[in-house]
Amino acid sequence: MKIQMYRCQKDLGIVYRTREEIQEVRSKSDPITLLKDRMVNNNLASIEELKEIDVAVRKEIEEAAQFATTDPEPPLEELGNHIYFNEPPFEVRGPNQWIRYKSVS
């Protein structure tokens, strides 16, 4: 049995294809790139507008990632809060089987 069979799906493309082949396929079948090309070709948006959208999206993603990595973890008492939207409160077992926390929706 070859070692490549144990590799994850992501790695398989690099083993059997060159980077140029991968980039060529992505340029022809990437849905975001295809949509951008269609929008520009049909005068629905300009390249500058799409670049502005891309910058805004990247900024929002960066801010969300920064918040996710720097925000302190909630205390254990709040661990079961806001799990479901518009659901009645329920109890969640804590780290000890005798401790139960009530959820907040």
C-alpha positions as CSV (number, residue, x, y, z in Angstrom):
1,M,0.0,0.0,0.0
2,K,1.3,3.4,-0.9
3,I,1.8,6.1,1.7
4,Q,-0.2,8.6,-0.4
5,M,-3.3,6.6,0.4
6,Y,-3.1,7.7,4.0
7,R,-2.7,11.4,3.2
8,C,-5.6,13.7,3.5
9,Q,-7.6,14.8,0.4
10,K,-6.0,18.3,0.5
11,D,-2.5,16.9,0.1
12,L,-3.4,14.5,-2.8
13,G,-3.7,17.4,-5.3
14,I,-0.1,18.5,-4.7
15,V,1.3,14.9,-5.0
16,Y,-0.3,14.2,-8.4
17,R,-0.5,17.6,-10.0
18,T,1.9,20.5,-10.4
19,R,1.1,23.9,-8.9
20,E,0.6,25.2,-12.5
21,E,-2.1,22.6,-13.1
22,I,-3.9,23.4,-9.9
23,Q,-3.8,27.2,-10.7
24,E,-5.1,26.6,-14.2
25,V,-8.1,24.5,-12.9
26,R,-8.9,27.1,-10.3
27,S,-8.8,29.9,-12.8
28,K,-11.3,28.0,-15.0
29,S,-13.7,26.7,-12.4
30,D,-13.5,28.9,-9.3
31,P,-17.1,30.1,-8.8
32,I,-16.1,33.5,-7.2
33,T,-13.7,34.3,-10.1
34,L,-16.3,33.2,-12.7
35,L,-18.9,35.4,-11.1
36,K,-16.6,38.4,-10.9
37,D,-15.7,37.9,-14.6
38,R,-19.4,37.7,-15.6
39,M,-20.3,40.8,-13.6
40,V,-17.5,42.8,-15.2
41,N,-18.3,41.5,-18.7
42,N,-22.0,42.4,-18.3
43,N,-21.3,45.8,-16.8
44,L,-22.9,44.9,-13.5
45,A,-19.8,46.0,-11.6
46,S,-16.5,47.5,-12.3
47,I,-13.1,46.0,-11.3
48,E,-12.6,48.8,-8.8
49,E,-16.0,48.1,-7.1
50,L,-15.2,44.4,-6.8
51,K,-11.8,45.3,-5.3
52,E,-13.5,47.6,-2.8
53,I,-15.9,44.8,-1.8
54,D,-13.0,42.4,-1.5
55,V,-11.1,44.8,0.7
56,A,-14.2,45.3,2.9
57,V,-14.8,41.6,3.2
58,R,-11.2,40.9,4.1
59,K,-11.3,43.6,6.7
60,E,-14.5,42.2,8.3
61,I,-13.0,38.7,8.4
62,E,-9.8,40.0,10.0
63,E,-11.8,41.9,12.6
64,A,-13.9,38.8,13.4
65,A,-10.7,36.6,13.6
66,Q,-9.1,39.2,15.9
67,F,-12.2,39.3,18.1
68,A,-12.3,35.5,18.2
69,T,-8.7,35.2,19.3
70,T,-8.5,38.0,21.8
71,D,-12.0,37.8,23.5
72,P,-11.7,36.1,26.9
73,E,-13.5,32.8,27.3
74,P,-16.8,33.1,29.1
75,P,-17.1,31.7,32.6
76,L,-18.5,28.2,33.0
77,E,-21.8,29.5,34.3
78,E,-22.5,31.0,30.9
79,L,-21.3,28.0,28.8
80,G,-24.9,26.9,28.0
81,N,-26.2,30.4,27.1
82,H,-27.3,31.3,23.6
83,I,-26.9,27.9,22.1
84,Y,-30.3,28.0,20.4
85,F,-32.2,30.9,19.1
86,N,-35.7,31.4,20.4
87,E,-35.8,28.2,22.5
88,P,-37.1,27.9,26.0
89,P,-34.4,27.7,28.7
90,F,-33.0,24.3,29.5
91,E,-30.4,22.8,31.8
92,V,-26.9,21.9,30.8
93,R,-24.7,19.5,32.8
94,G,-21.5,21.2,34.0
95,P,-18.0,19.7,34.4
96,N,-19.3,17.9,37.5
97,Q,-22.4,15.7,37.1
98,W,-24.0,17.4,40.1
99,I,-23.7,20.9,38.7
100,R,-26.3,22.1,36.3
101,Y,-26.4,25.4,34.5
102,K,-29.6,27.0,33.1
103,S,-29.4,28.3,29.6
104,V,-30.4,31.7,28.4
105,S,-31.8,32.3,25.0
